Amino acid sequence: MLIRRGLHAAGFRFRLHQRQLPGRPDLVLPRYRTVIFVNGCFWHSHGCHISRLPDTRREYWQPKLDRTLQRDRDAVHALQSAGWRIAVVWECALRGRVRLAEDVALARISDFIRTGTGTLLNIAGAPAA
């Protein structure tokens, strides 16, 4: 919701969860040919402090998370092949212990959308000092 409110306040208009696009992106900005995924660090195997694999039932969790990671890769590849630009905002950027300031995260996303340069933007929490 934070990303949605911030982008809307900045004047961007978007669609939510477009089923016809690979990966069903969280936000779709057709005017800018840009999609935004807001990924949970655990569910999408980010590798940060939030995405720690549980100690129990690893034989269940590892294949499940591996499949999600492969689906994410396939969706990104398909979207890029179709000419879409992709921003991935990780949970740790918004609420982790090394999170970015809200205005910094929104500024990075806005700049990516408006400039039209680059095809992939990853926004994660700041590196630990």
Secondary structure, 3 states (H helix, E strand, C coil): CHHHHHHHHCCCCCEECCCCCCCCCCEEEHHHCEEEEEECCCCCCCCCCCCCCCCCCHHHHHHHHHHHHHHHHHHHHHHHHCCCEEEEEEHHHHHCCCCCCHHHHHHHHHHHHHHCCCCEEEECCCCCC
